């Protein structure tokens, strides 16, 4: 499982997908999120601006990334 280290209190879902290298742009992030391809803590998430905090886990295309403080 990959990790993204938080610089602030939280990171938004679209930004996390880009930071993990899962998508190339914000537009790509928006599309995969709206298509229901992304999970947060095991549940499908359709909110691109969802705030992710320490210990949240994002899943996409068979990969997972954990948000760490």
mmCIF file of the N, C-alpha and C atoms, coordinates in Angstrom:
data_MODEL
# 
_entry.id   MODEL 
# 
loop_
_atom_site.group_PDB 
_atom_site.id 
_atom_site.type_symbol 
_atom_site.label_atom_id 
_atom_site.label_alt_id 
_atom_site.label_comp_id 
_atom_site.label_asym_id 
_atom_site.label_entity_id 
_atom_site.label_seq_id 
_atom_site.pdbx_PDB_ins_code 
_atom_site.Cartn_x 
_atom_site.Cartn_y 
_atom_site.Cartn_z 
_atom_site.occupancy 
_atom_site.B_iso_or_equiv 
_atom_site.pdbx_formal_charge 
_atom_site.auth_seq_id 
_atom_site.auth_comp_id 
_atom_site.auth_asym_id 
_atom_site.auth_atom_id 
_atom_site.pdbx_PDB_model_num 
ATOM 1   N N  . UNK A 1 1  ? 0.847   -1.185 0.000   1.00 0.00 ? 1  UNK A N  1 
ATOM 2   C CA . UNK A 1 1  ? 0.000   0.000  0.000   1.00 0.00 ? 1  UNK A CA 1 
ATOM 3   C C  . UNK A 1 1  ? 0.890   1.246  0.000   1.00 0.00 ? 1  UNK A C  1 
ATOM 4   N N  . UNK A 1 2  ? 0.564   2.169  -0.891  1.00 0.00 ? 2  UNK A N  1 
ATOM 5   C CA . UNK A 1 2  ? 1.303   3.426  -0.964  1.00 0.00 ? 2  UNK A CA 1 
ATOM 6   C C  . UNK A 1 2  ? 0.833   4.358  0.149   1.00 0.00 ? 2  UNK A C  1 
ATOM 7   N N  . UNK A 1 3  ? 1.584   5.438  0.360   1.00 0.00 ? 3  UNK A N  1 
ATOM 8   C CA . UNK A 1 3  ? 1.218   6.418  1.376   1.00 0.00 ? 3  UNK A CA 1 
ATOM 9   C C  . UNK A 1 3  ? 1.370   7.823  0.818   1.00 0.00 ? 3  UNK A C  1 
ATOM 10  N N  . UNK A 1 4  ? 0.495   8.706  1.271   1.00 0.00 ? 4  UNK A N  1 
ATOM 11  C CA . UNK A 1 4  ? 0.608   10.136 0.989   1.00 0.00 ? 4  UNK A CA 1 
ATOM 12  C C  . UNK A 1 4  ? 0.743   10.833 2.330   1.00 0.00 ? 4  UNK A C  1 
ATOM 13  N N  . UNK A 1 5  ? 1.807   11.588 2.486   1.00 0.00 ? 5  UNK A N  1 
ATOM 14  C CA . UNK A 1 5  ? 2.031   12.307 3.745   1.00 0.00 ? 5  UNK A CA 1 
ATOM 15  C C  . UNK A 1 5  ? 1.335   13.668 3.676   1.00 0.00 ? 5  UNK A C  1 
ATOM 16  N N  . UNK A 1 6  ? 0.534   13.946 4.681   1.00 0.00 ? 6  UNK A N  1 
ATOM 17  C CA . UNK A 1 6  ? -0.195  15.206 4.743   1.00 0.00 ? 6  UNK A CA 1 
ATOM 18  C C  . UNK A 1 6  ? 0.748   16.362 5.058   1.00 0.00 ? 6  UNK A C  1 
ATOM 19  N N  . UNK A 1 7  ? 0.588   17.469 4.335   1.00 0.00 ? 7  UNK A N  1 
ATOM 20  C CA . UNK A 1 7  ? 1.314   18.698 4.650   1.00 0.00 ? 7  UNK A CA 1 
ATOM 21  C C  . UNK A 1 7  ? 0.429   19.609 5.503   1.00 0.00 ? 7  UNK A C  1 
ATOM 22  N N  . UNK A 1 8  ? -0.883  19.461 5.294   1.00 0.00 ? 8  UNK A N  1 
ATOM 23  C CA . UNK A 1 8  ? -1.860  20.250 6.045   1.00 0.00 ? 8  UNK A CA 1 
ATOM 24  C C  . UNK A 1 8  ? -2.733  19.288 6.845   1.00 0.00 ? 8  UNK A C  1 
ATOM 25  N N  . UNK A 1 9  ? -3.844  19.785 7.347   1.00 0.00 ? 9  UNK A N  1 
ATOM 26  C CA . UNK A 1 9  ? -4.747  18.956 8.154   1.00 0.00 ? 9  UNK A CA 1 
ATOM 27  C C  . UNK A 1 9  ? -5.425  17.877 7.312   1.00 0.00 ? 9  UNK A C  1 
ATOM 28  N N  . UNK A 1 10 ? -5.666  18.175 6.014   1.00 0.00 ? 10 UNK A N  1 
ATOM 29  C CA . UNK A 1 10 ? -6.352  17.228 5.137   1.00 0.00 ? 10 UNK A CA 1 
ATOM 30  C C  . UNK A 1 10 ? -5.883  17.431 3.702   1.00 0.00 ? 10 UNK A C  1 
ATOM 31  N N  . UNK A 1 11 ? -6.265  16.488 2.826   1.00 0.00 ? 11 UNK A N  1 
ATOM 32  C CA . UNK A 1 11 ? -6.060  16.610 1.389   1.00 0.00 ? 11 UNK A CA 1 
ATOM 33  C C  . UNK A 1 11 ? -7.372  16.210 0.738   1.00 0.00 ? 11 UNK A C  1 
ATOM 34  N N  . UNK A 1 12 ? -7.716  16.886 -0.354  1.00 0.00 ? 12 UNK A N  1 
ATOM 35  C CA . UNK A 1 12 ? -8.957  16.554 -1.049  1.00 0.00 ? 12 UNK A CA 1 
ATOM 36  C C  . UNK A 1 12 ? -8.745  15.321 -1.923  1.00 0.00 ? 12 UNK A C  1 
ATOM 37  N N  . UNK A 1 13 ? -9.824  14.593 -2.151  1.00 0.00 ? 13 UNK A N  1 
ATOM 38  C CA . UNK A 1 13 ? -9.759  13.324 -2.875  1.00 0.00 ? 13 UNK A CA 1 
ATOM 39  C C  . UNK A 1 13 ? -9.122  13.463 -4.255  1.00 0.00 ? 13 UNK A C  1 
ATOM 40  N N  . UNK A 1 14 ? -9.541  14.456 -5.019  1.00 0.00 ? 14 UNK A N  1 
ATOM 41  C CA . UNK A 1 14 ? -8.973  14.654 -6.353  1.00 0.00 ? 14 UNK A CA 1 
ATOM 42  C C  . UNK A 1 14 ? -7.470  14.896 -6.296  1.00 0.00 ? 14 UNK A C  1 
ATOM 43  N N  . UNK A 1 15 ? -7.031  15.695 -5.321  1.00 0.00 ? 15 UNK A N  1 
ATOM 44  C CA . UNK A 1 15 ? -5.605  15.975 -5.143  1.00 0.00 ? 15 UNK A CA 1 
ATOM 45  C C  . UNK A 1 15 ? -4.847  14.713 -4.748  1.00 0.00 ? 15 UNK A C  1 
ATOM 46  N N  . UNK A 1 16 ? -5.471  13.885 -3.925  1.00 0.00 ? 16 UNK A N  1 
ATOM 47  C CA . UNK A 1 16 ? -4.824  12.641 -3.490  1.00 0.00 ? 16 UNK A CA 1 
ATOM 48  C C  . UNK A 1 16 ? -4.620  11.692 -4.669  1.00 0.00 ? 16 UNK A C  1 
ATOM 49  N N  . UNK A 1 17 ? -5.605  11.606 -5.551  1.00 0.00 ? 17 UNK A N  1 
ATOM 50  C CA . UNK A 1 17 ? -5.470  10.747 -6.728  1.00 0.00 ? 17 UNK A CA 1 
ATOM 51  C C  . UNK A 1 17 ? -4.321  11.213 -7.618  1.00 0.00 ? 17 UNK A C  1 
ATOM 52  N N  . UNK A 1 18 ? -4.183  12.537 -7.754  1.00 0.00 ? 18 UNK A N  1 
ATOM 53  C CA . UNK A 1 18 ? -3.076  13.076 -8.556  1.00 0.00 ? 18 UNK A CA 1 
ATOM 54  C C  . UNK A 1 18 ? -1.743  12.840 -7.851  1.00 0.00 ? 18 UNK A C  1 
ATOM 55  N N  . UNK A 1 19 ? -1.692  13.090 -6.543  1.00 0.00 ? 19 UNK A N  1 
ATOM 56  C CA . UNK A 1 19 ? -0.444  12.924 -5.783  1.00 0.00 ? 19 UNK A CA 1 
ATOM 57  C C  . UNK A 1 19 ? 0.037   11.472 -5.805  1.00 0.00 ? 19 UNK A C  1 
ATOM 58  N N  . UNK A 1 20 ? -0.892  10.538 -5.831  1.00 0.00 ? 20 UNK A N  1 
ATOM 59  C CA . UNK A 1 20 ? -0.531  9.116  -5.854  1.00 0.00 ? 20 UNK A CA 1 
ATOM 60  C C  . UNK A 1 20 ? -0.120  8.658  -7.253  1.00 0.00 ? 20 UNK A C  1 
ATOM 61  N N  . UNK A 1 21 ? -0.367  9.509  -8.257  1.00 0.00 ? 21 UNK A N  1 
ATOM 62  C CA . UNK A 1 21 ? -0.030  9.150  -9.629  1.00 0.00 ? 21 UNK A CA 1 
ATOM 63  C C  . UNK A 1 21 ? -1.073  8.272  -10.302 1.00 0.00 ? 21 UNK A C  1 
ATOM 64  N N  . UNK A 1 22 ? -2.260  8.182  -9.709  1.00 0.00 ? 22 UNK A N  1 
ATOM 65  C CA . UNK A 1 22 ? -3.325  7.351  -10.267 1.00 0.00 ? 22 UNK A CA 1 
ATOM 66  C C  . UNK A 1 22 ? -3.993  8.007  -11.467 1.00 0.00 ? 22 UNK A C  1 
ATOM 67  N N  . UNK A 1 23 ? -4.003  9.342  -11.504 1.00 0.00 ? 23 UNK A N  1 
ATOM 68  C CA . UNK A 1 23 ? -4.567  10.098 -12.626 1.00 0.00 ? 23 UNK A CA 1 
ATOM 69  C C  . UNK A 1 23 ? -3.584  11.208 -12.994 1.00 0.00 ? 23 UNK A C  1 
ATOM 70  N N  . UNK A 1 24 ? -3.721  11.716 -14.215 1.00 0.00 ? 24 UNK A N  1 
ATOM 71  C CA . UNK A 1 24 ? -2.784  12.727 -14.685 1.00 0.00 ? 24 UNK A CA 1 
ATOM 72  C C  . UNK A 1 24 ? -3.222  14.155 -14.456 1.00 0.00 ? 24 UNK A C  1 
ATOM 73  N N  . UNK A 1 25 ? -4.529  14.361 -14.250 1.00 0.00 ? 25 UNK A N  1 
ATOM 74  C CA . UNK A 1 25 ? -5.024  15.728 -14.103 1.00 0.00 ? 25 UNK A CA 1 
ATOM 75  C C  . UNK A 1 25 ? -6.275  15.755 -13.240 1.00 0.00 ? 25 UNK A C  1 
ATOM 76  N N  . UNK A 1 26 ? -6.671  16.971 -12.892 1.00 0.00 ? 26 UNK A N  1 
ATOM 77  C CA . UNK A 1 26 ? -7.894  17.147 -12.118 1.00 0.00 ? 26 UNK A CA 1 
ATOM 78  C C  . UNK A 1 26 ? -9.122  16.701 -12.885 1.00 0.00 ? 26 UNK A C  1 
ATOM 79  N N  . UNK A 1 27 ? -9.103  16.883 -14.202 1.00 0.00 ? 27 UNK A N  1 
ATOM 80  C CA . UNK A 1 27 ? -10.227 16.449 -15.040 1.00 0.00 ? 27 UNK A CA 1 
ATOM 81  C C  . UNK A 1 27 ? -10.334 14.928 -14.995 1.00 0.00 ? 27 UNK A C  1 
ATOM 82  N N  . UNK A 1 28 ? -9.189  14.239 -15.107 1.00 0.00 ? 28 UNK A N  1 
ATOM 83  C CA . UNK A 1 28 ? -9.193  12.778 -15.022 1.00 0.00 ? 28 UNK A CA 1 
ATOM 84  C C  . UNK A 1 28 ? -9.721  12.323 -13.664 1.00 0.00 ? 28 UNK A C  1 
ATOM 85  N N  . UNK A 1 29 ? -9.276  12.998 -12.598 1.00 0.00 ? 29 UNK A N  1 
ATOM 86  C CA . UNK A 1 29 ? -9.732  12.651 -11.250 1.00 0.00 ? 29 UNK A CA 1 
ATOM 87  C C  . UNK A 1 29 ? -11.245 12.803 -11.148 1.00 0.00 ? 29 UNK A C  1 
ATOM 88  N N  . UNK A 1 30 ? -11.758 13.913 -11.667 1.00 0.00 ? 30 UNK A N  1 
ATOM 89  C CA . UNK A 1 30 ? -13.204 14.165 -11.620 1.00 0.00 ? 30 UNK A CA 1 
ATOM 90  C C  . UNK A 1 30 ? -13.974 13.042 -12.316 1.00 0.00 ? 30 UNK A C  1 
ATOM 91  N N  . UNK A 1 31 ? -13.486 12.614 -13.473 1.00 0.00 ? 31 UNK A N  1 
ATOM 92  C CA . UNK A 1 31 ? -14.192 11.594 -14.240 1.00 0.00 ? 31 UNK A CA 1 
ATOM 93  C C  . UNK A 1 31 ? -14.215 10.242 -13.513 1.00 0.00 ? 31 UNK A C  1 
ATOM 94  N N  . UNK A 1 32 ? -13.071 9.798  -12.987 1.00 0.00 ? 32 UNK A N  1 
ATOM 95  C CA . UNK A 1 32 ? -13.067 8.490  -12.326 1.00 0.00 ? 32 UNK A CA 1 
ATOM 96  C C  . UNK A 1 32 ? -13.874 8.519  -11.032 1.00 0.00 ? 32 UNK A C  1 
ATOM 97  N N  . UNK A 1 33 ? -13.889 9.665  -10.356 1.00 0.00 ? 33 UNK A N  1 
ATOM 98  C CA . UNK A 1 33 ? -14.690 9.791  -9.129  1.00 0.00 ? 33 UNK A CA 1 
ATOM 99  C C  . UNK A 1 33 ? -16.179 9.747  -9.474  1.00 0.00 ? 33 UNK A C  1 
ATOM 100 N N  . UNK A 1 34 ? -16.591 10.541 -10.453 1.00 0.00 ? 34 UNK A N  1 
ATOM 101 C CA . UNK A 1 34 ? -18.008 10.584 -10.834 1.00 0.00 ? 34 UNK A CA 1 
ATOM 102 C C  . UNK A 1 34 ? -18.485 9.274  -11.445 1.00 0.00 ? 34 UNK A C  1 
ATOM 103 N N  . UNK A 1 35 ? -17.574 8.497  -12.012 1.00 0.00 ? 35 UNK A N  1 
ATOM 104 C CA . UNK A 1 35 ? -17.927 7.185  -12.567 1.00 0.00 ? 35 UNK A CA 1 
ATOM 105 C C  . UNK A 1 35 ? -18.012 6.110  -11.492 1.00 0.00 ? 35 UNK A C  1 
ATOM 106 N N  . UNK A 1 36 ? -17.764 6.476  -10.231 1.00 0.00 ? 36 UNK A N  1 
ATOM 107 C CA . UNK A 1 36 ? -17.875 5.515  -9.136  1.00 0.00 ? 36 UNK A CA 1 
ATOM 108 C C  . UNK A 1 36 ? -16.720 4.534  -9.061  1.00 0.00 ? 36 UNK A C  1 
ATOM 109 N N  . UNK A 1 37 ? -15.551 4.904  -9.604  1.00 0.00 ? 37 UNK A N  1 
ATOM 110 C CA . UNK A 1 37 ? -14.393 4.011  -9.640  1.00 0.00 ? 37 UNK A CA 1 
ATOM 111 C C  . UNK A 1 37 ? -13.479 4.151  -8.418  1.00 0.00 ? 37 UNK A C  1 
ATOM 112 N N  . UNK A 1 38 ? -13.783 5.098  -7.530  1.00 0.00 ? 38 UNK A N  1 
ATOM 113 C CA . UNK A 1 38 ? -12.905 5.397  -6.401  1.00 0.00 ? 38 UNK A CA 1 
ATOM 114 C C  . UNK A 1 38 ? -13.608 5.068  -5.089  1.00 0.00 ? 38 UNK A C  1 
ATOM 115 N N  . UNK A 1 39 ? -12.867 4.443  -4.172  1.00 0.00 ? 39 UNK A N  1 
ATOM 116 C CA . UNK A 1 39 ? -13.411 4.178  -2.839  1.00 0.00 ? 39 UNK A CA 1 
ATOM 117 C C  . UNK A 1 39 ? -12.605 4.940  -1.789  1.00 0.00 ? 39 UNK A C  1 
ATOM 118 N N  . UNK A 1 40 ? -13.292 5.297  -0.718  1.00 0.00 ? 40 UNK A N  1 
ATOM 119 C CA . UNK A 1 40 ? -12.649 5.884  0.456   1.00 0.00 ? 40 UNK A CA 1 
ATOM 120 C C  . UNK A 1 40 ? -13.059 5.026  1.641   1.00 0.00 ? 40 UNK A C  1 
ATOM 121 N N  . UNK A 1 41 ? -12.082 4.426  2.281   1.00 0.00 ? 41 UNK A N  1 
ATOM 122 C CA . UNK A 1 41 ? -12.320 3.525  3.407   1.00 0.00 ? 41 UNK A CA 1 
ATOM 123 C C  . UNK A 1 41 ? -13.310 2.405  3.039   1.00 0.00 ? 41 UNK A C  1 
ATOM 124 N N  . UNK A 1 42 ? -13.167 1.897  1.800   1.00 0.00 ? 42 UNK A N  1 
ATOM 125 C CA . UNK A 1 42 ? -13.959 0.756  1.366   1.00 0.00 ? 42 UNK A CA 1 
ATOM 126 C C  . UNK A 1 42 ? -15.319 1.072  0.771   1.00 0.00 ? 42 UNK A C  1 
ATOM 127 N N  . UNK A 1 43 ? -15.706 2.348  0.751   1.00 0.00 ? 43 UNK A N  1 
ATOM 128 C CA . UNK A 1 43 ? -17.009 2.727  0.209   1.00 0.00 ? 43 UNK A CA 1 
ATOM 129 C C  . UNK A 1 43 ? -16.828 3.641  -0.989  1.00 0.00 ? 43 UNK A C  1 
ATOM 130 N N  . UNK A 1 44 ? -17.647 3.419  -2.031  1.00 0.00 ? 44 UNK A N  1 
ATOM 131 C CA . UNK A 1 44 ? -17.580 4.271  -3.221  1.00 0.00 ? 44 UNK A CA 1 
ATOM 132 C C  . UNK A 1 44 ? -17.847 5.716  -2.824  1.00 0.00 ? 44 UNK A C  1 
ATOM 133 N N  . UNK A 1 45 ? -17.005 6.620  -3.339  1.00 0.00 ? 45 UNK A N  1 
ATOM 134 C CA . UNK A 1 45 ? -17.141 8.047  -3.026  1.00 0.00 ? 45 UNK A CA 1 
ATOM 135 C C  . UNK A 1 45 ? -17.298 8.823  -4.327  1.00 0.00 ? 45 UNK A C  1 
ATOM 136 N N  . UNK A 1 46 ? -18.321 9.652  -4.401  1.00 0.00 ? 46 UNK A N  1 
ATOM 137 C CA . UNK A 1 46 ? -18.596 10.451 -5.595  1.00 0.00 ? 46 UNK A CA 1 
ATOM 138 C C  . UNK A 1 46 ? -18.277 11.926 -5.391  1.00 0.00 ? 46 UNK A C  1 
ATOM 139 N N  . UNK A 1 47 ? -17.634 12.279 -4.276  1.00 0.00 ? 47 UNK A N  1 
ATOM 140 C CA . UNK A 1 47 ? -17.311 13.667 -3.961  1.00 0.00 ? 47 UNK A CA 1 
ATOM 141 C C  . UNK A 1 47 ? -15.846 13.953 -4.256  1.00 0.00 ? 47 UNK A C  1 
ATOM 142 N N  . UNK A 1 48 ? -15.579 14.725 -5.309  1.00 0.00 ? 48 UNK A N  1 
ATOM 143 C CA . UNK A 1 48 ? -14.198 15.045 -5.662  1.00 0.00 ? 48 UNK A CA 1 
ATOM 144 C C  . UNK A 1 48 ? -13.525 15.861 -4.566  1.00 0.00 ? 48 UNK A C  1 
ATOM 145 N N  . UNK A 1 49 ? -14.292 16.719 -3.890  1.00 0.00 ? 49 UNK A N  1 
ATOM 146 C CA . UNK A 1 49 ? -13.738 17.578 -2.856  1.00 0.00 ? 49 UNK A CA 1 
ATOM 147 C C  . UNK A 1 49 ? -13.740 16.959 -1.465  1.00 0.00 ? 49 UNK A C  1 
ATOM 148 N N  . UNK A 1 50 ? -14.025 15.669 -1.366  1.00 0.00 ? 50 UNK A N  1 
ATOM 149 C CA . UNK A 1 50 ? -14.056 14.997 -0.059  1.00 0.00 ? 50 UNK A CA 1 
ATOM 150 C C  . UNK A 1 50 ? -12.720 15.197 0.642   1.00 0.00 ? 50 UNK A C  1 
ATOM 151 N N  . UNK A 1 51 ? -12.777 15.606 1.890   1.00 0.00 ? 51 UNK A N  1 
ATOM 152 C CA . UNK A 1 51 ? -11.559 15.834 2.662   1.00 0.00 ? 51 UNK A CA 1 
ATOM 153 C C  . UNK A 1 51 ? -11.080 14.520 3.271   1.00 0.00 ? 51 UNK A C  1 
ATOM 154 N N  . UNK A 1 52 ? -9.813  14.219 3.048   1.00 0.00 ? 52 UNK A N  1 
ATOM 155 C CA . UNK A 1 52 ? -9.213  12.996 3.573   1.00 0.00 ? 52 UNK A CA 1 
ATOM 156 C C  . UNK A 1 52 ? -8.264  13.360 4.696   1.00 0.00 ? 52 UNK A C  1 
ATOM 157 N N  . UNK A 1 53 ? -8.335  12.595 5.773   1.00 0.00 ? 53 UNK A N  1 
ATOM 158 C CA . UNK A 1 53 ? -7.520  12.851 6.953   1.00 0.00 ? 53 UNK A CA 1 
ATOM 159 C C  . UNK A 1 53 ? -6.621  11.651 7.248   1.00 0.00 ? 53 UNK A C  1 
ATOM 160 N N  . UNK A 1 54 ? -5.803  11.789 8.277   1.00 0.00 ? 54 UNK A N  1 
ATOM 161 C CA . UNK A 1 54 ? -4.891  10.724 8.697   1.00 0.00 ? 54 UNK A CA 1 
ATOM 162 C C  . UNK A 1 54 ? -5.630  9.389  8.806   1.00 0.00 ? 54 UNK A C  1 
ATOM 163 N N  . UNK A 1 55 ? -5.059  8.350  8.230   1.00 0.00 ? 55 UNK A N  1 
ATOM 164 C CA . UNK A 1 55 ? -5.542  6.966  8.272   1.00 0.00 ? 55 UNK A CA 1 
ATOM 165 C C  . UNK A 1 55 ? -6.647  6.648  7.275   1.00 0.00 ? 55 UNK A C  1 
ATOM 166 N N  . UNK A 1 56 ? -7.118  7.628  6.481   1.00 0.00 ? 56 UNK A N  1 
ATOM 167 C CA . UNK A 1 56 ? -8.078  7.312  5.426   1.00 0.00 ? 56 UNK A CA 1 
ATOM 168 C C  . UNK A 1 56 ? -7.367  6.516  4.339   1.00 0.00 ? 56 UNK A C  1 
ATOM 169 N N  . UNK A 1 57 ? -8.097  5.624  3.673   1.00 0.00 ? 57 UNK A N  1 
ATOM 170 C CA . UNK A 1 57 ? -7.533  4.790  2.610   1.00 0.00 ? 57 UNK A CA 1 
ATOM 171 C C  . UNK A 1 57 ? -8.350  4.989  1.341   1.00 0.00 ? 57 UNK A C  1 
ATOM 172 N N  . UNK A 1 58 ? -7.654  5.338  0.257   1.00 0.00 ? 58 UNK A N  1 
ATOM 173 C CA . UNK A 1 58 ? -8.282  5.554  -1.044  1.00 0.00 ? 58 UNK A CA 1 
ATOM 174 C C  . UNK A 1 58 ? -7.963  4.369  -1.935  1.00 0.00 ? 58 UNK A C  1 
ATOM 175 N N  . UNK A 1 59 ? -8.982  3.838  -2.609  1.00 0.00 ? 59 UNK A N  1 
ATOM 176 C CA . UNK A 1 59 ? -8.784  2.729  -3.531  1.00 0.00 ? 59 UNK A CA 1 
ATOM 177 C C  . UNK A 1 59 ? -9.168  3.132  -4.946  1.00 0.00 ? 59 UNK A C  1 
ATOM 178 N N  . UNK A 1 60 ? -8.350  2.696  -5.914  1.00 0.00 ? 60 UNK A N  1 
ATOM 179 C CA . UNK A 1 60 ? -8.649  2.962  -7.326  1.00 0.00 ? 60 UNK A CA 1 
ATOM 180 C C  . UNK A 1 60 ? -7.916  1.954  -8.192  1.00 0.00 ? 60 UNK A C  1 
ATOM 181 N N  . UNK A 1 61 ? -8.636  1.304  -9.090  1.00 0.00 ? 61 UNK A N  1 
ATOM 182 C CA . UNK A 1 61 ? -8.045  0.425  -10.098 1.00 0.00 ? 61 UNK A CA 1 
ATOM 183 C C  . UNK A 1 61 ? -7.133  -0.654 -9.493  1.00 0.00 ? 61 UNK A C  1 
ATOM 184 N N  . UNK A 1 62 ? -7.574  -1.224 -8.382  1.00 0.00 ? 62 UNK A N  1 
ATOM 185 C CA . UNK A 1 62 ? -6.800  -2.292 -7.751  1.00 0.00 ? 62 UNK A CA 1 
ATOM 186 C C  . UNK A 1 62 ? -5.658  -1.821 -6.875  1.00 0.00 ? 62 UNK A C  1 
ATOM 187 N N  . UNK A 1 63 ? -5.493  -0.513 -6.739  1.00 0.00 ? 63 UNK A N  1 
ATOM 188 C CA . UNK A 1 63 ? -4.429  0.052  -5.906  1.00 0.00 ? 63 UNK A CA 1 
ATOM 189 C C  . UNK A 1 63 ? -5.045  0.739  -4.693  1.00 0.00 ? 63 UNK A C  1 
ATOM 190 N N  . UNK A 1 64 ? -4.238  0.869  -3.646  1.00 0.00 ? 64 UNK A N  1 
ATOM 191 C CA . UNK A 1 64 ? -4.690  1.586  -2.458  1.00 0.00 ? 64 UNK A CA 1 
ATOM 192 C C  . UNK A 1 64 ? -3.592  2.534  -1.991  1.00 0.00 ? 64 UNK A C  1 
ATOM 193 N N  . UNK A 1 65 ? -4.009  3.669  -1.461  1.00 0.00 ? 65 UNK A N  1 
ATOM 194 C CA . UNK A 1 65 ? -3.067  4.624  -0.886  1.00 0.00 ? 65 UNK A CA 1 
ATOM 195 C C  . UNK A 1 65 ? -3.635  5.080  0.450   1.00 0.00 ? 65 UNK A C  1 
ATOM 196 N N  . UNK A 1 66 ? -2.764  5.106  1.462   1.00 0.00 ? 66 UNK A N  1 
ATOM 197 C CA . UNK A 1 66 ? -3.157  5.506  2.808   1.00 0.00 ? 66 UNK A CA 1 
ATOM 198 C C  . UNK A 1 66 ? -2.684  6.924  3.064   1.00 0.00 ? 66 UNK A C  1 
ATOM 199 N N  . UNK A 1 67 ? -3.546  7.717  3.670   1.00 0.00 ? 67 UNK A N  1 
ATOM 200 C CA . UNK A 1 67 ? -3.192  9.080  4.041   1.00 0.00 ? 67 UNK A CA 1 
ATOM 201 C C  . UNK A 1 67 ? -2.559  9.033  5.428   1.00 0.00 ? 67 UNK A C  1 
ATOM 202 N N  . UNK A 1 68 ? -1.370  9.605  5.568   1.00 0.00 ? 68 UNK A N  1 
ATOM 203 C CA . UNK A 1 68 ? -0.680  9.579  6.864   1.00 0.00 ? 68 UNK A CA 1 
ATOM 204 C C  . UNK A 1 68 ? -0.272  10.989 7.261   1.00 0.00 ? 68 UNK A C  1 
ATOM 205 N N  . UNK A 1 69 ? -0.260  11.203 8.557   1.00 0.00 ? 69 UNK A N  1 
ATOM 206 C CA . UNK A 1 69 ? 0.092   12.513 9.103   1.00 0.00 ? 69 UNK A CA 1 
ATOM 207 C C  . UNK A 1 69 ? 1.587   12.678 9.175   1.00 0.00 ? 69 UNK A C  1 
# 
